[in-house]
Amino acid sequence: MHIKIRHGGQIYLLPDISKMSTIRSLRKKIQDKTGVEPKRQRLIAKGKQLDDDYTLIDYGVDVNCLVDVLERLELPRNEKEIFRLGINEDVKENAPQNGQFDSPEPEEKAIDIQDIYHGDPKDLVVECKQCNDNPKKKCGECGCKICRGKERPELNLMCDECEYCYHIFCLDPPLETIPDGDWYCPECKNDESEIVAPGAKLKASLKKSRMPSYQNKSNRDWGKGMATAGRTKSCTKVPSNHFGPIPGVEVGMCWKYRLQMSEQGVHRPPVAGIAGRPTEGAFSIVLAGGYEDDVDNGDEFYYTGAGGRDLSGNKRTAEQSFDQVLDKTNLAIAVSCDCKVDKEKGGEAKNWRKGKPIRVVRSEKLKKHSAYAPQEGCRYDGIYKVVKYWPEKGRSGYIVWRYLFRRDDNTPAPWTKEGRALIERNGFTCIYPEGHLEAMAEKAKSKDLKANPNIRQGTKRTRGNSSDGLDEDDFADMTKAKPTLITPAIKRFKKTTKYNIDADILSLMALDKRNSKLWDDVKQTELRTKFDFTNKVEENFQCLCCQDVIFKPITTSCGHNICHSCLKRAFKSEWTQCPSCRNDLKDEEIRVNHELESVLLKIFPGYDNGRS
């Protein structure tokens, strides 16, 4: 695991960091990197000031997290510690002997209320449009938000944020009296347990105290690896219950860690091998060779269900110790088959192609058992469907549920000749987390310095300089040694060629005249893979309101793009300005840019699923 620190406008990388590291030990590493003494460091991460008595996991500091380092300045002291207070010299009376006080007169004279002319009686204006101020009708706008009643208005309590009324006896728990200060309803109230004053101790959380990471019963430092890291982003292109391919994810794409697949939405559970719901079906599975009954034949494979193992004590895997049951994720795979669910005998699909599509990922851990596994990381292999499922006694002697999957994807498989050519044309290589390669290079550099402590960073050594104990032969051996700062992954990444955008996409880009500058920026960017291309398009055509790829795009006269639903919602709240430049859009004709919509649907096929 690695984190970033920011000091003096520069960002440094700290590799080989553990979640179990104390803040005190982190200060020492920051001192080695920036030269700032620990007592002069003020560390800020995720809106909290880091205290020495805690660890990184207490503050939720995760992989690639940014920690701000503020340096306390040591100002020279211009005052003496002890000084004499001259009472007679410093404190003097300067008030006049004959003081006079003016009594202010009232600005206006008193007016008798009987002299005011009231005028003709008028009808009262209706304040509540929901009930038209009918005292007998229950209303959640002008009455109690919970019971919708209007009785006993003297016991109504108004929220200082949303301005809705609540009966004090309707609250949970109920209040006895009206509070004197500001009051916020349960929906508007901030969680005070998450608010920590500068220098104050963290407040204990019952949820965190029950987590296995806080109940660490071993002395092993488990917080350095990526298996315990948390997600830094989540996939919002499609909902979590999306069936079929993920927009922007191609067959043959490979990621170093499963956590990255979770962030891309390919397989969301970071640990579990099956993603699905018993009421809907399975969305994705991972082949990692965890069960001895699995058989992989490429276009077809036999998959073993989950369960039947004792994983108590926060274990990831164990030996089979009891029978599996067709429930939870096992039932989700069975629901995806085109047949009636039978929890005793299983079933076979009437037409297996009509089953629900399931995304399949193969892990490098499968190399021991299959010839179709990737050499590195986790690879997306396309859409498979369930042919049949049945229970049988496995090699362990216990009942396991087995499933037959068959590939149903138009894209060639990665292990075929056509699939390898497609991967090479798209420039797909193993995708690493942000800052991972730099962290590995920094780690290798630190190892070299430990192995050869006489090497100086940033200086050139001459043969005549032997003051540090190195003779010419030692220096010659050092110059002939191969550099270890660049890992093979970095070398392979540098050899990749520039990605060429497909001709049909280029023709659709040319039709979108109103966004020609944004498309020119995409074309001029150095793109090595198709993944870089889709990321650049997603960056340029991101809605400022919902932070997703623009859906049903509206291109304004000022040259900015926004979703049709987001703009409609803004107009409904009487906001008629462009969210980017505040240009007035009140009198502008609002219509969908179909040219841009067609390009985005071509680049991200299916991203409109679940959006309206």
N, C-alpha and C positions, 0 to 999 in steps of 0.2 A: 504494500500500500504506500502511496505517496501523497503529499499535500503540497500546497503552494503557500509561500509567504510573500507579503508585499511590504517593502520598506523603502522609503525615499523615492517613490515612483517606479521602482524596479521590482520585478517579480522573480523570486528564487524558487527552486525546486528542492524539496527535501525528500529523498527516497528512503525506502526501508523504514517506514514509520509504522508503529503498532497502535491499534486502538487502545491497548492497555497502557500505553506510555503516559507517564504523569506530565503535568504541565511544567513541573520543575525540570525534568529531563529534556523537555522540548525547548525550554529557554537556553539550555546549554548548546543544543544543536543550532539554534538560531544565532547564538553568539559566534559559533564557528563559521557560520555563513556570512553574517553581516558585520560582526565585530562589536555589536551592541551588548553591553554588560547585562546580565539577567536582572539586576536591581533597577535598571533604567528602562526595562521593557514593559510595555502595556499591550497585551495581546487581546484582540477582538476577533471573534468568530461567530457567525450566525447571530449577530446582534447582542452577544453576551461577552462580558469581560472574563477571561480565563484566569482562574485562581489556582495557586500552586497545590492545593490540597486535593485536587480532582484529576481525573484522567480524560483523555480525548473522547472516550465513549460517553462520558457523563454529559458532555456538551453537544453530542451528536456530530462530531467532526468526522467526516467520511473521506473516501478516496477523492482526490483532486479538489478538495475543499480549500478555500482561500482564507488565510489567517493574516489579518492586518497587524503589523508591528509598529506601534507608536513609541517613539523614543522620548523619554523624559529628559529635558534639558537641565543641566546643572548651572544655575545662575549664580554669579558672585554675590556674596552677602555684603551690603553696604551699611548695615546697621550693627551697633554693638549689642551684645547679648544683655548687658545690664546698663541701664541709663538712669539718670536722676530726673525725677519729675519736679520741675520748678513750679510750685503752686502759685507763688506770688507773681512770677513773671509770666506764666502761661495763661492763668485764669484771671481775668479782670472784669469788673463791672463797668459797663458803658451805657447803662440806661440813664435818661435824664432824671433830675431830682423831682421836678413837678410833672409827673406823667399825666397825660390826658387821653381819654378813650372816647371814640366817636360811636354813637349808637346809630346804626344804619336804619333808615326809614324804609318802609315797604315800597316796592317798586310800583305796585298797583293798589288802588283802593278796594276795599271790600265791596262785593256786588251781591245784592239781595237776590235770592233764587227766584222770588216771585216776579222780578222784573224781566226774567228771560222769556222770550216768545218761542213757544214750542212748535208752532206751525200745525199743519193738518196731519192727522194720523196716517201712517203709511203701513203697508204690509211688511212683515218681517222677512228677511232674506233667509232662505233655507241653507243651513250649514252642512248637513249630511245629505249627500245625493243618493245614498243607498236606501235609507228609510224615510227620507223627507221629514226628518225630525219627529217621527211618530213615536210618542212615548210608550205605546203599548207593543210596538214591534221590536223584536230582538235584532240587534245589529252589532257586528264586530268592529265597525268603524268608529261609531260614537259611543258604544257601550263597552262593556268588559270584553277584552280580547279572548278570554277563555270561555266564559259562560254566555257571552253576548247579551247579558241583561243590563238594564238601566236603573235598577233599584239601588237605593242607598248611595247616591252620588258623593256624599261626604266621605265615603270610604274608598273612593276611586283614587288610584295611584297612577300617575302618568310617567311613562318612560322618557328620560331626557334625551334619548337618541332617536327612537322611532316615533315618539309622541302618541303611542297607543295607551289606552287606559286599562287598568287591571284592578279588580277588587282585591283588597289585601287578604280576604279570606279565601280567595280562589287560587292564590299562589301556593306553590309547593316548595318548602314548607310555608304555611300562612304567616302573615305578619300580624302583630298585635296592634301596632300604631303606625301612623304615617311617618316615615323617616324625615328628618330635618334637611339633610343634604341632598346631593344628587343621587338619583336611583335609576338603575338600568334593568330592563326586563331580562329573563333568562336567555332570550335570543340575541340580545345586544351586549350582554355582559362579557367582558374579556376574562380569560382564564388567568386568575391572579397567580396560580402556581407556576405559570410560564414566565412571569415577569420577575426579573432578578435585578436588584439595584447594583450599581457598580461597587465591586468589592464585597458584596454580600454572598452568603453561601447558597448553593442550589437547594431548592425545596424538594423534599422526597416525593416521589411519585409511586403510587401503588402499582400502576401498570408496568413501570420500568423495573420495580423490585421483583416482579414475578417473571421477568424475562430470564432465559437461561444464561445470557451473557452477563447479567448482574449477579447470578448465583454461581459464580466461577468457583468450582471446588478443586481445581487442579492448579498446579504452579506453572503449567505450560503457557507460554505467550502465544495465544492463538489469534491475535488481532492484526497480524502483518499481511496475511494473504487476501486474495480477492474473493474467496469463498464466503468470508464474513462481511464483505463490504455491502453497502446499501446503494440503492439506485439514486443517481443524481438527476434523472429526468424520466418521464414516462411517455408512452405513445398515446397521442391524442388524435391521430388521423382517423382511427376507427375505434368503436367501443370495445370494451374488454371481452364481450361475448360475440366477437366477429368471427364468422366462418369464412374460410378461404384465404387466398393470398393477402399479404399486407401491402398496401400501395407503396411503391418505391423499393420493395425488397424483391430481388430477383433470385431465381434458382441458381445455386452455386456460390452465393455470398457466404462468407465465413467470418466468424468473430472469435476472438481469442478466449473470451470468458462467457459463461452463460448469463452473467449479469447484463452484458451488452445486448443479448437477445431479448432479455426482459425489457430493456429500455426501448428497443425497436418494435416491441409488440409481437415478435415471432413466437416466442414461448414465454409467457409472463411469469410463471412461478420460478424463482431463482434456484430452488432445490428440488421440488417435486418433478417427477418425470411425465406426469399427465396433467394437462390443463383442461378442465371441463366442469360441467354442472350436470347432476343427474336428471334435472328437468329439461335441459336443452340439448346436451350432447357434449362431445369432446371437441376442443378447438385445436389442440396441438399436443404432440408427444415428443419425447427425446429418447433416442436409442443410444445407450451408454454402456451396454454389456453388464448391467447390474444383476441380471437373472440368468442362471445357467441354462434355462429352458428356451431362451431366445435363439432363433435361427434367422439369419439375414441372407437373402438371396437377391438383393438389389431391388428389382421391381416388385418383388413380393417378400414379405418377412413375417415370421411368427413372433408375436409379442406377448409377454407375460404381464398380467395385471399387477396392481399394487397391493400391499398388505401382506399379512402372514409373517411379519417380522417384528421383533421387540426392539423398538427404537427409543426406549426410555433413556434418560440421561443425555438428551440432545445428540443422539447418534445419527449419522447419515445413512448407514447401512448395517445390516446384521444378517445372520444365518436365518433360513426359514425355520420357524418354530411352531406354527399353527396354520390351519387351513385359511385360504382366502375366501372372502365373501363378495358377492356381486352387489356392491353398494358404492356410494360416493363416486370417485373417479372411474372405478371399474364399471359401474352402471352407466356412466356418461359415455364410455366407448360403445357399450351395448346399445344405447339409445341411438347412436349415430348409424347403426346398421339398418338396412332397409328390410326390417322384419319385426314381428311382435316380440317384445321383451319376455324372455323366459328365464327366471332366476334359478331354475333347477337344472335344465338340460341345455340351455343356450339356444342358439338359432342360426339360421343361414339366410343371407339376403336373397330376396326374389330377383332383384336386379341390382347388383352391387354398385353400379354406376349412379343409381339414384340415392345412394346413401349420402350422409353429410360429409363435406370435405374436411379433412384433418391435415394440418401442417405437420410435416415430419422433419426432425432435425437429427443428424447423426453427429456424435461426439468422437473426439480423438481417442477416448477411452475404449471405443469399440474396436480398435486396431488389433487387439489380442484375439478377437473372435470373428472378425469379418474383414473381407478384402475390399468392402465398399465404404469403409470409414475414411474420414479426412486425415491427412498427415498432421494437421495442427488445428486446434480450436474446435468450434462447433459450426457445422455447415447445414444450410437450409437446402433440402433435397426435393421440395415440391409438395404436391397434394396427393394424399393417399386416401383410400376408402376401405371400410371394413367389409370383408366378404362373409365371414362367419365368426362365431365365438362359442366356446364350450368349456366345461370344467374337466380336468383330468388330474391324475396323480403325477406330480412332477418328480424330478430326480431326487429331491429332498425327502420324498415320501409323504408329502402333504398335498392337499388339493390346491391347485392353482387354476386361475382362469386364463385361457389362451385365446388370442385373437389373430386372425389372418388378415393382413393388410395387403392391398394391391394398388400400385401406382396408377393415377388417373390425371396426368398433367401433360399438356401439349409441349411444354419446354423440355428439351432433351435432358436426360439425367446427367449429373456431373461426371460419372465414371465412363460415359460413352464417348466415342470420338467426337460426335457433334457437340456434346456438352462441354468437353474440354476446349474445343475451338471457340465456343460461345464465351466461356470464362476468360480465355485469353483475349478475345476481342473486346470484352467489356473491361478488361484490366483488373479483374477481381483478385485480390490477395487477402490474406488474413488481416482483419481490421482490429487494431489495438485500441484500448481506451485512450482518451486524451491525456497526453503527458506521459504515457507508459514507456515509450521508447526512450524519451529523454531521461526518465527516472532510471531505466536500466543502464543507460550510458553513464549516468552520474554514479550509480552503484559500482559499475566496473571501474570507473576512474578512482573511486575511493579505495577499492581493493588494490589497485596498482600502487597507490600511494602508501598503503600499509605494507605491501610486499617490498617496495623500494622507497623507504622513507627519505632517501637522499635526493629524490627527484623534486625539483622545484617547479611550481606551477607558474606559467606565464613568462618564464625567462629562458633564454637560449644559453646553452653551455658551450664553451669553447674548449679546445684541447689544452690550451695553456692554463686553464683554470683548474687546478687540482687541490685547492685549499680545503675542500670538503671531504677529502679522503678518497677520491675516485681517480684512478690512473687512466691512461689513454686506452688500455685494453678493455677496462670496464666500460668506458664510454663508447667504444666501438661496438661492444656487445649490445648496449642499450639502443644504439641507433639502428642496429640491424633487426631488433625485435619488432614483431608486427604490432600495430596499434590495436588495443582492445576496447577502445571507446565506442566504436561503431559495431553494433551487433549484426549478425547475419540478416536479421529482419530489416534493419535499416538499409543494408546494401541491396537487398532484394527490392525494397521499396524505391530506391533511387534508380534502379534499372528499368522500371516500368515506363512505357511510352505514354504519350498524351492520348487521352480518350477522344475519339471522334464521335460527334453527335450524329444520330441517325438522320438520314435525308428527309424522311417524312416529318420528323419533329422540326427540322429546320424550315421546311416549307410552311408548317403551321405557325412557327415563330414569325415568319415574314408577313403573314396576314394580319398579325396584331400590331398595327401601326402605332397605336397610342402608347404602347409600352416598348417601343423600339430601343430606348436607352437602357432599360433594364435587361432586355435580351442581349444587347451588345455587351453589357457587362458580364453576362453569363458566358458568352462566346470568347471574350478576351481573357477570362480567368484560366489559369493553368490547371487543367483537370486531368488527373491521372486515371481515374476509374469512373464508372457510371455512378457509383455511390457518391463520389465527389460532385458529380453533375446534379444529381437529385438534391443533395444538401444545399448546393448553391441556389437552385431554383426555389427550394423551400425557404431559404433565407430572403431572397428578393421578393417573393410573393407571399409574404406572411401578413395576415390581417392584424392591424394594430389593436383591435378590440379583443378578439378571441385568441390571438397568438397561434392560430392554426393556418394551414394552407387555405387560401381564399376560396370560398365556395360561392358559386353564382356571383362572380366578381363584378363590382361596380367601379369603373374607371372614371374618376372625377375630372373636371376641367383643369384642376391644378396638377393632374398627373399622378394622383395617388390611387391605390386600390383598397377596397374594403368589401367585406361580405354583404350581400343583399340583406340578409336577416339582421346583421349587426347595425347597418345603416337604418333599417326600418325600426329597430328597437330604439336607436338614438333619436329619431324623429318623433317617436311616440312619447319620449321623455322631454320633448321640446328642445332638443339639442340639434341644431341645424348646421354645425360647423364641421369642417374636415378634421378628423382626429389627428392628422399629421401636421398641417400648416394653419389650421383654424380659418380656412377660407369658407365664406358663407355659401352654403349649398341649398338655401331655401328656395330659390327660384330656378334651380337647375333641374333639367330633365333626368330622371333616374331610370336607367335601363341597364340590363345585364350585358356585359362585354362577352358575347358568345365566342369571339375569336380567341380571347384569353382562356375562356372556359374549356374550349376544345383542346388547347395545348396542355393544360394542366391535367385533363382527363387522360390524355395520351401518355404523359409522364408518370402520373399517379393513378393508374386504372383502379377504380373501385373506392377512391377516397371519399366519394359522395355517399357511401353507404352509412346510414344512421344519422345523416345530417339533413336539415330541412331549411 
